[in-house]
């Protein structure tokens, strides 16, 4: 899409969990100026986790925002986010962009945990000389359902979608336009929305890392309501720096301190993942934006805990805005709220290296008359097909898993026997000494012991079934131990805490891990509800090559991986049962 110097104005539309933000940027000589904007609040629950729940309310919000801003229907740039979006940096055989476009779906199938026919894909060649015969590609995949819904909302609101991209790329574009960083500068941007915090690490004009953190402004509002007894509207105004009479910033910091700590911890873990990728070990500074980035104590705490300069992202650093439109006292608030929408509008004036558009894939493929599956004849596609090998545990991992599984089964049997014996004792005590205080005390003790054993048995049964379905995801085919030896993937550690499951292991290829993820989310014990869910589905990370890892013989290169999984206890209820079923 050719923009740059020819376009005179552009509109950016940001559909958030709390509100719809729309801006229009226009040329003003050699610079850009904010011509119009509007913010239209949405009812709670209208948008959740980046996904549109109530289409009608969002449609009305878009129309109201455009009308209030005085923006006539025209080309609009918008974005999707949340669990429906996956971003990966992947290696590919070096080829032309046109050939890569034909082969990309075959390559994508190895790197995303979605069915390939369910997603719209776009890509950019970001490093044409990654290695001899190889290039690096930025792959973006978004659920077709989410893209089609987004496009339909724009069209039904009377505007023409110019492009649908990703929020983190809009943030990156905002940062680069306003700050013009050097090629070696590495910066982190945190956009704190109502439900989710978008985190993107930018270096050399490229997103080196991005992740959605499940902490947003609603958590801060809940903390203010609970600790200070504020109503929702007052708590929301506090996040914008408007303190009620008689309230100090120290009180606010104390009330939201633990939420800031949780956010900081999530950021720290993300930094560890980023640095483990080998991309860079130095982050120069951090910027914060979004409607909840002005909470007192946030900037200072993040700076202190991470040892970095932290400051608000100045959206109007290089973009002018008339004081009659945005008074000086509102400048910081509007800068935070409009960061994404202005970054989207900047796409028309500042096309960059990551200007992907997930909206146009289907149409462009039809125009090229590409037959589905035709790319399989290409060398790259053929190589991709050969990579679809079953994910199997090596022999040591199978033996260890089998021993643990058998031990849990035996322990379960012993627990059942103990429960039966105690039930018999309780029955005798109830008939013989029910009126005696001493007997009543003993009876209560036995009941407590029985309840404790029941709880332990239920947890053990739950763990047994989790292990069973985890094994099914790891090695779905029934093979011998010899056949299992030294195949694609094995686990080095597994930690289960309640419904949280942390898996670490070593794999031969990144595709092995992706296929394992896909099989994890396909485990349906009751036929309806998935047992496992990836805790951070939209995260971006690069697996770390490890030579001669523990348990691997020879010098073959392997990849270390780290997965956070949530286990849906309700999915196992028909199998596990409850206390009465033990």
C-alpha positions in Angstrom: 0.0 0.0 0.0 1.8 3.1 -1.2 1.4 6.0 1.2 4.3 8.1 2.4 4.4 11.5 0.9 1.2 11.4 -1.1 -1.3 11.0 1.7 -2.7 14.1 3.4 -4.6 12.6 6.4 -5.2 9.2 8.0 -7.4 7.8 10.7 -6.4 5.3 13.4 -9.0 3.4 15.3 -8.2 1.5 18.6 -10.9 -0.8 20.0 -9.9 -1.5 23.6 -11.5 -3.4 26.5 -12.7 -0.1 28.0 -13.2 2.3 25.1 -12.9 3.1 21.4 -10.3 5.7 20.6 -10.2 7.4 17.1 -7.8 10.0 15.8 -7.1 11.8 12.6 -3.6 12.9 11.7 -3.0 15.5 9.0 0.2 16.9 7.4 1.3 20.3 8.6 4.3 21.2 6.5 7.0 18.6 7.1 5.4 17.4 10.4 2.2 15.9 11.5 -0.7 17.3 13.5 -3.6 15.9 15.5 -6.6 17.2 13.7 -9.5 15.4 15.5 -10.0 12.7 18.1 -12.6 11.2 20.3 -12.8 8.6 23.1 -16.0 6.6 23.4 -16.4 4.4 26.5 -17.7 0.9 26.2 -19.9 -1.0 28.7 -17.9 -3.5 30.9 -17.6 -6.9 29.2 -18.1 -5.6 25.7 -14.5 -6.5 24.8 -12.7 -9.2 26.9 -9.1 -10.4 26.5 -8.8 -8.5 23.2 -11.8 -10.3 21.8 -15.1 -8.6 20.8 -17.9 -10.1 22.9 -20.8 -7.7 22.0 -20.7 -6.7 18.3 -23.6 -4.3 18.5 -22.2 -2.3 21.4 -18.8 -2.1 19.7 -20.4 -1.0 16.4 -22.3 1.7 18.2 -19.1 2.8 20.0 -17.3 3.2 16.7 -20.1 5.2 15.1 -20.4 7.5 18.2 -16.6 8.0 18.3 -16.5 9.0 14.6 -19.4 11.3 15.0 -18.1 13.0 18.1 -14.7 13.5 16.5 -16.3 14.9 13.3 -14.5 12.4 11.2 -16.3 11.5 7.9 -16.1 7.9 6.7 -12.7 7.2 5.1 -9.8 4.9 5.1 -9.2 3.6 8.6 -6.3 1.7 10.1 -7.1 -0.6 13.0 -5.6 -3.6 14.9 -6.3 -6.9 16.5 -4.7 -8.3 19.7 -5.1 -11.0 22.3 -5.0 -14.8 22.2 -6.2 -14.7 18.5 -2.8 -13.4 17.4 0.6 -15.2 17.1 3.9 -13.6 16.2 7.1 -15.6 15.4 10.5 -14.9 14.0 11.4 -17.9 12.0 14.2 -19.1 9.7 13.4 -20.0 6.1 15.3 -21.2 3.0 16.5 -18.1 1.2 14.1 -17.3 -1.7 12.3 -14.4 -3.4 9.4 -12.7 -1.6 7.0 -14.1 -4.1 8.2 -17.7 -3.6 8.2 -17.1 0.1 4.6 -16.0 -0.1 3.7 -19.3 -1.7 5.6 -21.4 0.9 4.8 -19.4 4.0 1.7 -21.4 5.0 3.7 -24.6 4.9 6.3 -23.0 7.1 3.7 -21.4 9.4 2.2 -24.8 10.2 5.3 -25.8 12.0 5.4 -22.7 14.2 1.8 -21.8 15.3 -0.5 -23.8 17.6 -3.6 -23.1 15.4 -5.0 -25.0 12.5 -3.5 -23.4 9.4 -7.0 -23.1 7.7 -8.2 -21.1 10.7 -5.7 -18.2 10.4 -4.9 -15.3 8.1 -1.2 -14.9 7.6 1.2 -12.1 6.7 5.0 -11.9 6.8 8.0 -9.7 6.4 11.5 -10.7 5.4 13.5 -8.9 8.2 16.9 -10.4 7.7 17.7 -11.7 4.1 21.2 -12.8 5.1 20.5 -14.6 8.4 22.9 -17.5 7.5 24.2 -19.1 4.3 21.2 -20.1 2.3 18.8 -18.8 5.0 16.8 -15.7 5.8 14.8 -14.6 8.8 11.0 -13.9 8.5 8.6 -12.2 10.8 5.5 -14.3 10.7 2.1 -13.0 11.9 -1.0 -15.2 12.2 -4.4 -14.1 13.3 -7.6 -16.1 13.7 -9.7 -15.6 10.6 -12.8 -15.3 12.8 -11.3 -12.3 14.7 -10.1 -10.6 11.5 -13.4 -11.0 9.7 -15.3 -9.7 12.7 -13.0 -6.7 13.0 -13.3 -5.9 9.3 -17.1 -6.3 9.4 -17.4 -3.9 12.3 -15.5 -1.3 10.4 -17.5 -1.7 7.2 -20.8 -1.7 9.0 -19.8 1.5 10.7 -19.4 3.2 7.3 -15.6 3.2 7.0 -13.2 1.4 4.7 -10.5 -0.7 6.4 -7.1 0.4 5.1 -5.3 -2.3 7.0 -5.7 -4.5 10.1 -2.5 -5.1 11.9 -1.2 -5.6 15.5 -1.3 -3.2 18.5 2.3 -3.9 19.4 3.4 -2.8 15.9 1.4 0.5 16.3 3.2 1.1 19.6 6.5 0.5 18.0 5.7 2.9 15.2 4.6 5.6 17.7 7.9 5.2 19.6 10.1 5.3 16.5 8.4 8.3 15.0 8.5 10.4 18.2 12.0 9.4 19.5 14.0 8.4 16.3 16.1 5.8 18.2 19.6 4.7 17.1 20.0 1.3 15.4 21.6 -0.2 18.5 19.1 1.2 21.1 16.9 -1.5 22.7 13.7 -0.2 24.4 10.7 -1.8 26.0 7.2 -0.4 25.7 4.5 -1.4 28.2 0.9 -0.4 27.1 -1.3 -1.0 30.2 -4.8 -1.4 29.1 -7.9 -2.3 31.1 -7.4 -6.0 31.1 -4.1 -6.7 29.4 -0.6 -5.1 29.3 1.0 -5.3 25.8 4.8 -5.6 26.1 7.1 -5.2 23.1 10.9 -5.0 23.0 12.1 -2.9 20.0 15.6 -2.9 18.5 16.8 -1.7 15.2 13.3 -1.1 13.8 12.1 -4.6 14.6 10.1 -6.2 17.4 12.6 -8.4 19.1 10.1 -9.8 21.6 6.4 -9.3 22.5 4.1 -10.7 25.1 0.6 -10.0 26.5 0.7 -9.8 30.3 -2.6 -10.7 32.1 -2.4 -7.6 34.4 -4.3 -4.4 33.5 -6.0 -1.4 34.9 -9.0 -3.3 36.3 -6.6 -4.9 38.8 -5.6 -1.4 39.9 -9.2 -0.3 40.2 -10.1 -3.3 42.3 -7.2 -2.7 44.6 -8.2 1.0 45.1 -11.8 0.0 45.7 -10.9 -2.7 48.3 -8.1 -0.8 50.1 -9.5 2.8 50.0 -13.3 2.2 49.7 -13.6 4.1 46.5 -16.4 3.7 44.0 -15.5 2.6 40.4 -15.6 6.1 38.9 -13.4 7.6 41.6 -10.9 4.8 41.4 -10.8 5.2 37.6 -10.0 8.9 38.0 -7.2 8.2 40.5 -5.5 6.1 37.8 -5.4 9.2 35.6 -3.8 11.2 38.4 -6.9 12.9 39.8 -6.8 12.4 43.5 -9.9 12.9 45.7 -9.7 15.6 48.3 -7.8 14.5 51.4 -6.1 11.6 49.5 -2.3 11.5 49.1 -0.2 9.8 46.5 1.4 7.8 49.2 -2.0 6.3 50.1 -2.6 5.4 46.5 0.9 3.8 46.2 0.3 1.7 49.2 -3.1 0.5 47.9 -1.9 -0.5 44.5 1.7 -1.5 45.5 1.1 -5.3 45.3 -0.4 -5.0 41.8 2.6 -3.0 40.6 4.8 -5.7 42.1 2.9 -8.4 40.2 3.3 -6.5 36.9 7.0 -5.9 37.6 7.5 -9.7 38.2 5.7 -10.5 34.9 8.0 -8.0 33.1 11.1 -9.5 34.8 10.1 -13.0 33.7 9.6 -11.8 30.2 13.0 -10.1 30.2 14.5 -13.5 31.2 12.8 -15.2 28.2 13.9 -12.4 25.9 17.6 -12.6 27.0 17.5 -16.4 26.8 16.8 -16.0 23.1 20.3 -14.6 22.5 18.9 -11.6 20.7 20.3 -9.1 23.2 21.2 -8.9 26.8 20.9 -5.2 27.2 17.7 -3.2 27.4 18.4 0.6 27.5 15.1 2.0 28.7 11.4 1.4 29.2 8.4 3.5 28.2 4.8 3.1 29.6 1.6 4.1 27.9 -2.1 3.2 28.1 -4.9 4.5 30.2 -3.5 3.0 33.4 0.1 4.0 33.0 -0.3 7.2 35.1 -1.0 5.4 38.4 1.1 6.9 41.2 4.3 4.9 42.0 4.3 2.9 38.7 7.1 4.6 36.9 9.4 4.9 40.0 8.8 1.3 41.1 9.5 -0.1 37.6 12.7 2.0 37.3 13.9 0.9 40.8 13.2 -2.8 40.4 14.6 -3.1 36.8 17.5 -0.6 37.0 16.3 1.2 33.9 15.2 4.7 33.0 11.4 4.5 32.9 9.2 7.3 31.5 5.8 7.8 29.9 5.7 7.4 26.1 5.4 11.0 24.8 2.9 10.6 21.9 3.0 14.3 21.2 6.8 14.6 21.3 6.9 15.1 17.5 3.2 15.3 16.7 1.6 18.7 17.4 -1.8 19.2 19.0 -3.6 22.4 19.4 -3.9 23.5 23.1 -7.6 24.3 22.5 -8.1 20.6 21.6 -5.8 19.2 24.3 -5.0 21.6 27.2 -1.6 21.3 28.8 -3.1 19.7 32.0 -4.6 16.9 29.9 -1.6 16.3 27.7 -0.1 13.4 29.6 -3.4 11.6 30.0 -4.3 12.0 26.2 -0.7 11.0 25.3 -1.2 7.7 27.2 -4.8 7.0 26.0 -4.1 7.7 22.3 -0.8 5.9 22.0 -2.1 3.0 20.0 -4.6 4.9 17.8 -1.9 7.5 16.8 0.5 4.6 16.1 -2.1 3.1 13.8 -2.7 6.4 11.9 1.1 6.9 11.5 1.1 3.8 9.3 -0.1 5.9 6.4 2.8 8.4 6.8 5.6 6.2 8.1 5.5 2.8 6.5 8.0 0.6 8.2 9.6 -2.9 8.1 6.8 -4.5 10.1 3.7 -3.1 8.4 1.8 -6.4 8.1 -1.8 -6.6 7.2 -3.7 -9.7 8.2 -6.8 -8.5 6.4 -5.6 -8.9 2.9 -4.3 -12.4 2.7 -7.4 -14.2 1.4 -8.1 -11.6 -1.2 -4.5 -11.4 -2.4 -4.3 -15.2 -2.6 -7.3 -15.2 -4.8 -5.9 -12.6 -7.1 -2.8 -14.6 -7.5 -5.0 -17.7 -8.3 -2.9 -19.8 -6.0 -4.4 -23.3 -5.7 -4.6 -24.5 -2.1 -1.8 -27.0 -1.6 0.1 -26.0 -4.7 3.0 -24.8 -2.6 3.7 -28.4 -1.7 5.6 -28.8 -4.9 8.2 -26.3 -3.9 11.5 -27.5 -2.2 10.7 -25.5 0.9 7.2 -27.0 1.2 8.6 -30.5 0.8 11.1 -29.9 3.5 8.2 -28.7 5.7 6.2 -31.9 5.1 9.2 -34.0 6.1 9.4 -32.2 9.4 5.9 -33.3 10.5 7.4 -36.2 12.6 5.6 -37.6 15.6 6.7 -36.1 18.9 8.1 -38.9 21.0 9.8 -39.2 24.4 13.3 -40.7 24.5 13.6 -44.0 26.4 14.7 -42.5 29.7 11.8 -40.1 29.8 9.3 -42.8 29.0 10.6 -45.0 31.8 10.6 -42.2 34.3 7.0 -41.2 33.4 5.9 -44.8 33.5 7.3 -45.4 37.0 5.7 -42.2 38.3 2.4 -43.1 36.8 2.4 -46.7 38.2 3.3 -45.4 41.6 0.4 -43.0 41.7 -2.0 -45.8 40.7 -0.8 -48.0 43.6 -1.0 -45.1 46.0 -4.6 -44.4 44.9 -5.5 -48.0 45.7 -4.0 -47.8 49.2 -5.9 -44.6 49.9 -9.2 -46.2 48.9 -8.5 -49.1 51.3 -7.7 -46.7 54.1 -11.0 -44.8 53.5 -12.9 -48.1 53.6 -11.3 -49.1 57.0 -12.0 -45.7 58.5 -15.6 -45.8 57.3 -16.0 -49.1 59.2 -14.5 -47.6 62.3 -16.9 -44.6 62.1 -19.9 -46.9 61.8 -18.9 -48.8 64.9 -18.2 -45.7 66.9 -21.6 -44.2 65.9 -23.6 -47.2 67.3 -21.6 -47.9 70.4 -20.4 -44.6 72.0 -22.3 -41.8 70.2 -23.5 -40.3 73.5 -20.1 -40.1 75.2 -18.0 -36.9 74.9 -14.8 -38.9 74.6 -16.2 -40.9 71.8 -17.6 -37.8 70.1 -14.1 -36.3 70.1 -12.6 -39.5 68.7 -15.3 -39.6 66.1 -14.6 -36.0 65.0 -10.9 -36.9 64.7 -11.7 -39.8 62.5 -13.9 -37.7 60.3 -11.1 -35.2 59.9 -8.7 -37.9 59.0 -11.2 -39.3 56.5 -11.7 -35.9 54.9 -8.0 -35.3 54.7 -7.4 -38.7 53.1 -10.3 -38.1 50.7 -8.9 -34.8 49.7 -5.4 -36.4 49.1 -7.0 -39.2 47.1 -9.0 -36.8 45.0 -5.8 -34.8 44.3 -3.9 -37.9 43.5 -6.6 -39.2 41.1 -6.6 -35.8 39.4 -2.8 -35.9 39.1 -3.0 -39.5 37.6 -5.4 -38.4 34.9 -3.3 -35.3 34.1 -0.3 -37.5 33.7 -2.2 -39.9 31.5 -3.3 -37.1 29.1 0.1 -35.5 29.2 1.6 -38.8 28.1 -1.0 -38.9 25.2 0.1 -35.5 24.0 3.8 -36.4 24.3 3.6 -39.8 22.5 0.2 -40.3 20.9 1.2 -43.5 19.0 1.7 -46.8 20.7 5.3 -47.8 20.1 7.9 -49.9 21.8 10.6 -48.5 24.1 13.2 -49.1 21.4 11.2 -47.1 18.9 10.8 -44.3 21.5 14.5 -44.0 22.1 16.2 -40.8 21.1 13.2 -39.3 19.2 12.0 -35.7 19.0 11.2 -34.4 22.5 11.4 -35.2 26.2 10.7 -33.5 29.5 13.4 -32.6 32.0 11.2 -31.2 34.7 7.5 -31.0 35.6 6.1 -28.9 38.5 2.4 -29.0 39.3 0.9 -26.5 41.7 -2.9 -26.7 42.0 -4.1 -26.2 38.4 -0.8 -24.7 37.2 1.6 -27.0 35.3 5.1 -25.9 34.5 6.9 -28.1 31.8 10.5 -27.8 30.8 12.3 -30.1 28.3 14.5 -30.5 25.3 13.4 -30.9 21.7 15.1 -31.6 18.4 13.2 -28.8 16.5 11.0 -25.9 17.2 8.3 -27.6 15.2 8.4 -30.5 17.6 7.5 -28.1 20.5 4.7 -26.4 18.4 3.2 -29.8 17.5 3.4 -30.8 21.2 1.5 -27.5 22.1 -1.1 -28.3 19.5 -1.7 -31.8 20.9 -1.8 -30.4 24.4 -4.8 -28.1 23.7 -6.5 -30.9 21.8 -6.9 -33.2 24.9 -10.7 -33.4 25.5 -11.3 -35.9 28.4 -15.1 -35.2 28.5 -15.4 -34.7 24.8 -16.2 -31.0 25.1 -13.8 -29.0 27.3 -10.0 -28.9 26.6 -8.0 -30.2 29.6 -4.9 -28.0 28.9 -4.6 -24.4 28.0 -1.4 -22.5 27.3 -1.1 -19.8 30.0 0.3 -17.2 27.5 -1.0 -18.2 24.1 0.2 -15.1 22.3 3.7 -15.0 23.6 6.7 -14.7 21.4 10.0 -16.3 22.3 12.9 -18.0 20.6 14.1 -21.4 21.8 17.7 -21.6 22.9 20.1 -24.0 21.2 21.8 -26.2 23.7 24.8 -28.5 22.8 25.1 -31.8 24.8 22.2 -31.2 27.2 21.6 -33.6 30.0 20.2 -36.9 28.7 21.3 -36.3 25.1 24.2 -38.2 23.7 26.6 -36.9 21.1 26.9 -33.4 19.9 23.5 -33.1 18.2 22.0 -29.6 18.6 18.8 -29.5 20.7 16.4 -26.8 21.9 15.4 -26.0 25.4 11.8 -25.1 26.0 9.7 -23.8 28.9 5.9 -24.0 28.9 3.3 -22.7 31.4 0.1 -24.7 31.2 -3.3 -24.3 33.0 -5.1 -27.5 33.8 -8.9 -27.3 33.7 -10.0 -29.4 36.7 -13.7 -29.3 35.5 -12.7 -31.1 32.3 -11.7 -34.1 34.4 -14.7 -34.1 36.8 -16.6 -36.9 35.0 -13.5 -39.1 35.4 -12.1 -37.9 38.8 -15.5 -37.4 40.5 -15.8 -36.0 44.0 -15.4 -37.3 47.6 -18.4 -39.5 47.4 -17.1 -41.2 44.3 -13.8 -42.2 45.7 
